Amino acid sequence: QSVQFINLSATDVIQNSTLSPEVLSLPDVVIRAGDEDPAIQIIRNAIRYRKEHLNEVEAYNVNVYVKGMERLLEAPKKFLGKDIDKLTRSMGLDSNRQGILYLSESQSVLSFLRPNNYREKMVASKVSGSNRGYSFNRATDLQMNFYHNYVNLEGLLTRPIISPIADNAFFYYRYELLGTSIQDGRMINKIRVIPRRRKDPVFRGNIYILENSWHIYSVELNIFKEAGMNLVDTLKITQSFYPVNSKAWMPSSLKVDFTGHLLGFRYEGYYLAAYKNYDFSQPVIKKKDFAESLRITAEVNKKDSVYWQEVRPIPLTQAEQLDYQKKQVFAIKQESKQYIDSVEREHNQFKPLSFVIGSGYHYKNTCKNKNYAFSSLINSVFFNSIEGWGINYSSTYTKSIDSVLDKQLRLTGTMRYGFKNSRIHAHGTGSF
């Protein structure tokens, strides 16, 4: 590996760099009937040291940069009676219903305490198309530890995926040594991970194991639809590690790429995390500190472009730069009073048919953060032997107090009248 130094000046600097190819070598071998692949013993060693590597760090703090991007590739013009063309245009997509649906960056301080306690404080957040800029990204959600026997991907799979170095890995995988390489004086074994059965909850791809210490150096693993995934068709996980001290190898980066299709919609995207400044000592982490799992303060969206240029470890793609620029203009327009008033005028129009047999009537005032909802007449009519035909009608008032912390006041009133017994019952509920 080599280091290139660049002197920055007032003028543009062009620096062309070439990456060296990965050079793999295999030692001379003598093939005999019944001999096993050299990868088998390497994996045995990795499994033997799995628990030791899993527990070699008691606690840490680390700075984590997270970026998420989701892109729509194809969509029908209409779906369940909804005009998808109109909806996608309102989201800043092009006339072909294609483009970036979600783009966000966040910076967090992540704390960990063995065995599985996490606490996250988000210190900066940026969302394309939103001046509020409170990201859905969570560094905690991007924790994948292959030293555990199983890797859980909640929401995507109903069952956990077997780690390539799990205690029972040989029941699920075959292995093939593809070669070795030398990096910084360390020998790295590149091993192909091959599922024994197609529909098992397993990975396929490559895992890199360090000789002698048997740490994981990196992984390039895939999961396909046949493993029982929901919502996505393919998932690619790329993770790299580096030595933080003489003993511990910690994640330096993690990227999850996905593609999928559902009901005529095709989409793709990725989430990546970059880690730096691991701290194993200060401040002292105690279990009581983890009563709070996530903190997002109101100041996280106040960081300017200079801040993001400094903390962003991976440059934005051209498409991502354009998305930020285009949707910033779009967000300013959407938050203008003129635009809000025009949208609300259309939304707040009273439609008799919807009020009688549809979803009722809904009125909202965005500037004052309040909404009114009136149930439809058809959903309010009832019949029973005591009251006969009757009506049970309700309406709800909602006032948003703090959108960041999701604080809101909600009041509901209901009136019930039976035409047979001529009795009125009324009650109200409230919540904050």
Backbone torsions as a table, in degrees:
resi	resn	phi	psi	omega
1	GLN	NA	144.8	179.4
2	SER	-129.0	156.9	-180.0
3	VAL	-114.4	131.9	177.4
4	GLN	-112.6	129.2	178.9
5	PHE	-100.7	136.3	-177.8
6	ILE	-121.9	127.5	175.8
7	ASN	-91.2	115.4	-179.2
8	LEU	-85.3	141.7	179.8
9	SER	-139.2	-174.0	-178.3
10	ALA	-69.8	-22.5	-179.6
11	THR	-95.3	162.3	178.4
12	ASP	-64.9	142.4	178.7
13	VAL	-117.6	126.4	176.8
14	ILE	-107.5	121.8	-179.7
15	GLN	-125.5	111.5	178.6
16	ASN	-90.9	127.7	-178.6
17	SER	-126.9	149.4	179.0
18	THR	-124.2	127.6	177.3
19	LEU	-84.1	139.7	177.2
20	SER	-74.9	140.4	178.5
21	PRO	-69.4	153.5	176.0
22	GLU	-72.7	120.9	-178.5
23	VAL	-103.1	114.8	179.4
24	LEU	-108.9	144.6	177.2
25	SER	-135.7	149.1	175.3
26	LEU	-117.4	133.2	177.4
27	PRO	-68.4	159.6	176.8
28	ASP	-61.0	133.9	-179.4
29	VAL	-130.0	151.7	173.8
30	VAL	-111.0	119.9	-174.8
31	ILE	-89.5	125.2	176.7
32	ARG	-126.7	152.6	177.9
33	ALA	-61.6	130.9	178.3
34	GLY	89.9	-9.5	178.4
35	ASP	-67.3	146.5	178.8
36	GLU	-98.1	157.6	178.4
37	ASP	-63.6	139.3	178.9
38	PRO	-56.7	-23.4	179.0
39	ALA	-62.0	-28.5	-176.5
40	ILE	-60.6	-46.8	-178.9
41	GLN	-68.4	-35.1	177.8
42	ILE	-63.0	-44.4	178.7
43	ILE	-66.2	-38.2	176.0
44	ARG	-57.7	-43.2	179.4
45	ASN	-65.4	-40.8	178.9
46	ALA	-63.3	-39.2	177.6
47	ILE	-67.4	-39.2	-179.6
48	ARG	-62.0	-36.1	-177.7
49	TYR	-97.5	5.9	-175.6
50	ARG	-57.1	-51.4	-177.5
51	LYS	-65.2	-36.5	178.5
52	GLU	-62.4	-45.1	178.9
53	HIS	-69.1	-33.4	179.2
54	LEU	-64.0	-35.7	-173.1
55	ASN	-107.9	14.0	-175.2
56	GLU	-76.5	-13.2	177.2
57	VAL	-120.5	126.0	-178.9
58	GLU	-81.2	-43.6	-176.4
59	ALA	-160.8	156.8	176.6
60	TYR	-162.0	161.5	164.8
61	ASN	-116.9	145.7	178.9
62	VAL	-152.4	146.1	174.7
63	ASN	-85.7	131.9	-176.4
64	VAL	-128.2	126.0	171.7
65	TYR	-100.3	130.5	-179.5
66	VAL	-126.1	133.9	172.7
67	LYS	-127.8	135.3	176.8
68	GLY	-126.3	139.4	178.6
69	MET	-141.9	129.6	175.9
70	GLU	-128.1	131.5	-174.3
71	ARG	-125.9	136.2	174.8
72	LEU	-91.0	125.6	-178.3
73	LEU	-99.8	-29.6	-177.1
74	GLU	-158.8	142.9	179.2
75	ALA	-154.5	148.2	175.8
76	PRO	-71.3	159.0	178.6
77	LYS	-69.6	-34.3	178.2
78	LYS	-134.5	148.5	-180.0
79	PHE	-147.0	119.2	-178.6
80	LEU	52.3	39.5	178.3
81	GLY	82.4	-4.3	-179.6
82	LYS	-91.2	142.9	178.6
83	ASP	-83.0	99.2	-177.4
84	ILE	-70.9	-32.2	175.8
85	ASP	-55.6	-49.5	-178.5
86	LYS	-65.7	-40.9	-178.7
87	LEU	-64.2	-45.7	-178.4
88	THR	-68.2	-33.8	176.2
89	ARG	-64.8	-37.6	178.2
90	SER	-67.5	-17.5	178.6
91	MET	-96.8	3.5	177.3
92	GLY	87.2	14.6	178.3
93	LEU	-86.3	169.0	-175.4
94	ASP	-83.9	-178.1	-175.2
95	SER	-68.6	-16.2	177.4
96	ASN	-91.7	9.7	-178.4
97	ARG	61.3	40.3	178.6
98	GLN	-126.6	150.8	176.8
99	GLY	144.1	-176.7	-176.7
100	ILE	-80.3	121.4	177.8
101	LEU	-83.6	-39.0	-174.5
102	TYR	-145.1	128.7	175.7
103	LEU	-142.4	123.4	-176.7
104	SER	-153.0	150.0	174.6
105	GLU	-128.4	147.9	176.7
106	SER	-147.2	155.6	176.9
107	GLN	-127.1	127.3	-176.2
108	SER	-135.9	159.4	167.6
109	VAL	-106.7	117.8	-176.8
110	LEU	-106.0	129.7	177.3
111	SER	-113.1	142.1	-178.6
112	PHE	-132.7	140.9	173.0
113	LEU	-137.3	124.6	-179.4
114	ARG	-58.7	141.1	11.9
115	PRO	-90.7	-31.1	-173.7
116	ASN	-155.4	44.0	179.5
117	ASN	-103.6	129.1	179.2
118	TYR	-128.1	144.4	172.8
119	ARG	-138.5	135.8	-175.5
120	GLU	-130.1	134.6	173.8
121	LYS	-120.1	112.9	179.0
122	MET	-81.0	123.8	-176.1
123	VAL	-106.5	-16.4	178.7
124	ALA	-154.8	146.7	-177.2
125	SER	-152.2	142.7	-179.8
126	LYS	-145.4	128.2	-179.5
127	VAL	-128.7	127.3	178.9
128	SER	-66.1	128.5	177.9
129	GLY	86.8	6.9	180.0
130	SER	-137.8	119.1	176.3
131	ASN	-73.2	-20.6	175.6
132	ARG	-71.8	-42.0	168.5
133	GLY	65.4	35.7	176.6
134	TYR	-95.1	112.1	-169.8
135	SER	-78.8	150.0	170.5
136	PHE	-86.1	-7.0	179.8
137	ASN	-61.4	140.1	173.6
138	ARG	-138.8	124.3	177.0
139	ALA	-61.8	-31.3	-179.4
140	THR	-62.9	-34.3	-178.2
141	ASP	-73.2	-12.8	-177.8
142	LEU	-105.4	31.4	177.5
143	GLN	-94.3	113.6	176.6
144	MET	-127.8	114.0	-176.5
145	ASN	-115.4	107.1	-177.0
146	PHE	-77.9	-2.5	172.6
147	TYR	-79.6	-14.9	169.2
148	HIS	-75.1	155.3	177.9
149	ASN	-65.1	-30.9	-177.0
150	TYR	-130.3	149.1	174.3
151	VAL	-113.9	118.0	-178.4
152	ASN	-91.4	130.7	175.3
153	LEU	-123.3	74.5	-174.2
154	GLU	-62.3	136.9	-178.9
155	GLY	93.7	-30.4	179.9
156	LEU	-97.4	-33.8	179.7
157	LEU	-133.5	145.0	178.8
158	THR	-83.8	-8.5	179.7
159	ARG	-137.0	151.2	-178.6
160	PRO	-72.4	157.7	179.6
161	ILE	-94.6	138.6	-178.7
162	ILE	-76.0	127.4	177.0
163	SER	-66.9	145.3	177.2
164	PRO	-64.0	-14.2	176.0
165	ILE	-121.1	29.3	174.9
166	ALA	-66.7	161.0	-179.5
167	ASP	-58.6	-33.6	-179.4
168	ASN	-105.5	26.1	-173.4
169	ALA	-61.0	-33.0	-175.5
170	PHE	-69.2	-18.1	174.9
171	PHE	-72.6	-25.5	-174.5
172	TYR	-106.9	-23.5	-171.2
173	TYR	-128.0	152.1	161.2
174	ARG	-110.2	159.2	-175.1
175	TYR	-135.8	148.0	179.9
176	GLU	-140.7	124.1	177.3
177	LEU	-76.0	117.8	-179.6
178	LEU	-88.9	-20.7	179.6
179	GLY	152.5	179.9	178.4
180	THR	-129.7	155.7	175.4
181	SER	-141.6	163.2	-179.9
182	ILE	-114.6	123.6	176.6
183	GLN	-129.0	119.7	-179.9
184	ASP	52.9	39.3	177.4
185	GLY	79.5	3.5	-179.6
186	ARG	-107.2	137.4	177.1
187	MET	-85.9	129.9	-178.6
188	ILE	-118.8	127.9	179.0
189	ASN	-97.5	124.6	176.8
190	LYS	-97.5	119.8	-172.5
191	ILE	-124.8	129.4	175.8
192	ARG	-81.7	132.4	179.6
193	VAL	-102.2	119.8	-172.9
194	ILE	-123.3	118.7	178.5
195	PRO	-64.3	143.4	175.8
196	ARG	-78.8	-31.0	-179.7
197	ARG	-133.5	142.5	-171.7
198	ARG	-64.1	-41.4	-169.6
199	LYS	-99.7	10.8	174.5
200	ASP	-71.8	156.2	176.6
201	PRO	-77.3	80.9	-170.9
202	VAL	-136.9	162.5	172.6
203	PHE	-92.7	165.6	165.4
204	ARG	-144.1	143.9	-176.8
205	GLY	147.4	-140.4	-175.9
206	ASN	-128.9	144.8	172.6
207	ILE	-129.6	138.1	-178.2
208	TYR	-108.2	124.0	-177.1
209	ILE	-118.4	132.6	177.8
210	LEU	-75.4	132.9	175.7
211	GLU	-66.9	144.3	175.8
212	ASN	78.5	-53.7	179.3
213	SER	-85.4	-24.4	177.8
214	TRP	62.9	27.8	170.0
215	HIS	-74.2	156.5	168.8
216	ILE	-77.3	127.3	178.0
217	TYR	-90.7	-41.4	175.7
218	SER	-168.1	166.5	176.2
219	VAL	-136.9	148.4	171.5
220	GLU	-135.7	89.2	-170.0
221	LEU	-123.6	145.5	-177.7
222	ASN	-123.7	150.1	171.0
223	ILE	-127.4	138.2	-177.9
224	PHE	-118.0	168.8	-174.4
225	LYS	-53.9	-34.8	-175.3
226	GLU	-64.6	-15.5	177.4
227	ALA	-78.8	-3.4	177.4
228	GLY	96.9	31.5	-178.8
229	MET	-79.4	150.2	173.8
230	ASN	-106.7	146.6	172.3
231	LEU	71.6	-31.3	-179.9
232	VAL	-121.9	153.7	-179.7
233	ASP	-96.8	-38.5	179.9
234	THR	-135.5	146.8	177.9
235	LEU	-137.2	125.4	178.3
236	LYS	-117.5	126.1	-178.6
237	ILE	-114.6	122.3	177.3
238	THR	-122.1	122.1	-177.9
239	GLN	-136.4	138.9	178.8
240	SER	-125.9	150.9	-179.6
241	PHE	-125.2	159.2	173.5
242	TYR	-147.0	155.6	-177.4
243	PRO	-77.3	114.3	178.0
244	VAL	-78.7	-35.5	173.6
245	ASN	-144.1	-166.2	-174.9
246	SER	-68.2	-14.7	-175.6
247	LYS	-115.2	-45.3	-168.1
248	ALA	-94.5	131.3	168.9
249	TRP	-105.9	120.9	-175.3
250	MET	-117.9	156.5	178.6
251	PRO	-61.3	134.5	173.3
252	SER	-102.2	-29.1	178.9
253	SER	-158.5	154.6	175.4
254	LEU	-146.1	132.8	177.2
255	LYS	-134.1	132.7	177.9
256	VAL	-120.0	112.5	176.8
257	ASP	-101.3	143.5	-179.8
258	PHE	-143.8	154.2	170.2
259	THR	-135.7	154.2	179.7
260	GLY	-167.3	168.4	173.5
261	HIS	-149.2	146.9	-178.2
262	LEU	-159.1	121.7	172.9
263	LEU	52.7	43.2	177.4
264	GLY	89.5	-4.1	177.5
265	PHE	-101.1	133.5	173.2
266	ARG	-118.4	139.0	-174.5
267	TYR	-150.2	163.3	177.4
268	GLU	-151.9	170.4	177.4
269	GLY	170.6	-173.2	177.3
270	TYR	-158.5	158.7	170.1
271	TYR	-131.2	133.1	179.3
272	LEU	-131.8	151.5	177.4
273	ALA	-133.1	136.6	176.5
274	ALA	-122.9	131.5	-173.5
275	TYR	-112.6	141.0	174.6
276	LYS	-155.0	160.9	176.9
277	ASN	61.2	56.2	173.5
278	TYR	-66.1	136.8	178.6
279	ASP	-129.9	113.6	-177.3
280	PHE	-94.6	-2.7	-171.9
281	SER	-126.0	-46.0	-172.0
282	GLN	-118.8	136.8	-10.4
283	PRO	-74.4	162.4	178.1
284	VAL	-63.6	127.2	-177.4
285	ILE	-95.4	127.2	179.4
286	LYS	-119.6	155.2	-175.1
287	LYS	-62.4	-33.1	-179.0
288	LYS	-64.2	-21.5	179.2
289	ASP	-68.4	-15.2	-173.7
290	PHE	-96.0	12.7	173.2
291	ALA	-62.7	-29.9	175.5
292	GLU	-103.4	120.3	-175.8
293	SER	-91.7	-27.3	-177.8
294	LEU	-147.8	133.2	176.0
295	ARG	-128.0	126.1	175.6
296	ILE	-126.7	113.9	-178.7
297	THR	-91.7	163.9	-175.7
298	ALA	-69.1	-13.9	-175.9
299	GLU	-89.4	-3.6	-171.3
300	VAL	-65.6	-24.3	-177.0
301	ASN	-96.2	15.3	-176.5
302	LYS	-96.5	0.1	-177.1
303	LYS	-73.8	138.8	-177.8
304	ASP	-90.3	-179.8	-176.4
305	SER	-65.9	-29.9	178.6
306	VAL	-63.8	-42.2	178.4
307	TYR	-59.1	-46.7	-176.3
308	TRP	-68.5	-32.9	175.9
309	GLN	-64.5	-31.5	-178.6
310	GLU	-79.5	-37.7	-174.5
311	VAL	-92.9	-16.6	-175.5
312	ARG	-72.6	110.6	-176.9
313	PRO	-77.9	-20.4	-178.0
314	ILE	-126.4	122.5	-177.6
315	PRO	-60.0	151.6	173.8
316	LEU	-68.9	147.2	172.2
317	THR	-73.7	166.1	179.2
318	GLN	-60.8	-40.1	179.4
319	ALA	-64.1	-37.2	179.5
320	GLU	-70.3	-39.3	176.0
321	GLN	-60.6	-45.2	-179.8
322	LEU	-65.3	-36.3	179.9
323	ASP	-64.7	-43.4	176.9
324	TYR	-59.6	-45.8	-176.9
325	GLN	-66.2	-46.9	-176.7
326	LYS	-66.1	-44.4	-175.4
327	LYS	-78.7	-17.8	173.5
328	GLN	-66.1	-43.8	176.2
329	VAL	-63.4	-41.5	-179.2
330	PHE	-64.7	-39.3	-179.2
331	ALA	-66.7	-40.2	178.2
332	ILE	-61.9	-40.9	178.7
333	LYS	-65.1	-43.6	-177.1
334	GLN	-66.2	-26.5	-177.8
335	GLU	-94.6	1.5	176.8
336	SER	-74.8	149.0	-178.2
337	LYS	-63.4	-36.4	-179.8
338	GLN	-61.8	-44.6	-179.2
339	TYR	-67.1	-45.8	-179.3
340	ILE	-60.4	-43.1	180.0
341	ASP	-62.4	-40.3	-178.8
342	SER	-67.6	-39.7	178.1
343	VAL	-66.7	-42.7	-178.4
344	GLU	-69.1	-33.0	177.2
345	ARG	-59.8	-41.7	179.2
346	GLU	-71.5	-42.6	-178.2
347	HIS	-66.5	-37.8	-172.6
348	ASN	-85.8	1.1	177.9
349	GLN	-63.0	134.3	179.9
350	PHE	-79.3	122.9	-179.9
351	LYS	-114.5	106.8	-175.1
352	PRO	-55.3	-41.7	-177.4
353	LEU	-63.8	-42.8	178.7
354	SER	-66.3	-35.7	-179.5
355	PHE	-68.4	-34.5	-176.4
356	VAL	-83.3	-50.8	-172.9
357	ILE	-123.1	5.0	-177.0
358	GLY	-106.3	-131.8	-176.2
359	SER	-94.7	4.5	-179.4
360	GLY	94.3	-153.8	-179.3
361	TYR	-127.3	134.8	-178.8
362	HIS	-128.7	131.2	179.2
363	TYR	-125.8	132.9	178.9
364	LYS	-134.5	149.4	177.0
365	ASN	-128.5	97.9	-174.5
366	THR	-65.4	-39.1	-177.4
367	CYS	-61.7	-34.2	180.0
368	LYS	-101.0	5.2	175.5
369	ASN	55.6	43.4	179.5
370	LYS	-135.5	152.5	-178.0
371	ASN	-138.8	147.5	173.4
372	TYR	-123.0	138.8	177.7
373	ALA	-132.2	129.4	179.2
374	PHE	-120.1	127.2	-177.0
375	SER	-69.2	158.1	180.0
376	SER	-77.2	157.2	-177.6
377	LEU	-67.7	-40.2	-175.5
378	ILE	-65.2	-32.3	178.9
379	ASN	-80.3	-6.0	-178.5
380	SER	-99.8	-13.0	-176.8
381	VAL	-82.2	138.9	178.9
382	PHE	-142.3	170.9	175.9
383	PHE	-149.0	135.0	169.4
384	ASN	-151.0	170.0	-172.1
385	SER	-71.6	-23.1	-177.1
386	ILE	-87.7	-48.5	-176.4
387	GLU	-93.3	-13.9	-174.7
388	GLY	69.3	-148.7	174.0
389	TRP	-71.0	144.4	-179.2
390	GLY	-159.8	177.3	179.4
391	ILE	-131.8	135.2	179.4
392	ASN	-124.5	90.3	-168.8
393	TYR	-106.0	139.6	-178.3
394	SER	-137.4	155.0	174.2
395	SER	-142.6	154.4	-174.5
396	THR	-132.6	139.6	174.9
397	TYR	-117.1	130.3	-180.0
398	THR	-127.0	131.6	178.2
399	LYS	-125.7	120.4	178.0
400	SER	-81.9	122.9	-179.5
401	ILE	-93.7	-42.3	-178.8
402	ASP	-150.8	106.2	-176.4
403	SER	-70.1	-28.9	-179.3
404	VAL	-67.5	-47.7	-178.7
405	LEU	-91.8	5.7	177.8
406	ASP	57.6	44.4	175.9
407	LYS	-94.4	129.9	178.6
408	GLN	-152.2	152.2	174.7
409	LEU	-101.9	134.1	-177.4
410	ARG	-135.7	122.6	180.0
411	LEU	-123.8	132.1	179.9
412	THR	-128.9	131.8	176.3
413	GLY	-119.1	138.6	-177.9
414	THR	-132.8	135.8	176.0
415	MET	-125.0	132.3	-176.9
416	ARG	-124.5	131.8	-179.3
417	TYR	-138.4	128.0	175.7
418	GLY	-104.8	125.6	-176.2
419	PHE	-71.8	-22.1	-178.5
420	LYS	-79.2	-46.4	-179.1
421	ASN	-96.9	-2.8	175.8
422	SER	53.3	41.5	179.8
423	ARG	-114.5	141.4	176.9
424	ILE	-107.8	130.7	172.8
425	HIS	-122.3	136.7	180.0
426	ALA	-139.5	144.6	174.0
427	HIS	-153.6	161.3	179.4
428	GLY	-135.8	152.6	176.3
429	THR	-131.9	152.4	178.1
430	GLY	-143.1	148.2	177.3
431	SER	-146.8	152.5	176.9
432	PHE	-133.8	NA	NA
